[in-house]
Amino acid sequence: MLYNALIRTHHITSRKKVSALKRAADMHNCFVLLRSGGCPGIMYVEAEGKDSVESWVNVVRNLRYKDFQLVSRPGVVTKETQGEDSQVNGHARSSKPAARPIVGLSEVETAKSLVV
């Protein structure tokens, strides 16, 4: 079962903090997607265990980002059926089984790039 969380901050610009987030993603076996370089900072985390997601979120919390907001608390990735295709958290997915998330951290420059 997959779990995820969504975090919004004022911005993500510190390369030291991004390095800490990358190490934490590797250590906790999480897939992390960051919108960095300006306002707002957006972080999406997904992993196979709720404990992994919660541990990664705690690392972010301890880095004391300005205007930290846990928009979506760690929880199960929900699936909404619509005909043959389904939606996962509002994003269209095929009816094939979900693949395991890739462990590690990826960065994008625009919020639009976060949408699959």
Beta strands, then each sheet from edge to edge (+ up, - down):
strand 1: 3-9
strand 2: 31-35
strand 3: 41-47
strand 4: 69-76
strand 5: 79-82
strand 6: 85-88
strand 7: 91-93
strand 8: 104-108
sheet 1: 4+ 1- 3+ 2- 8-
sheet 2: 5+ 6- 7+
end
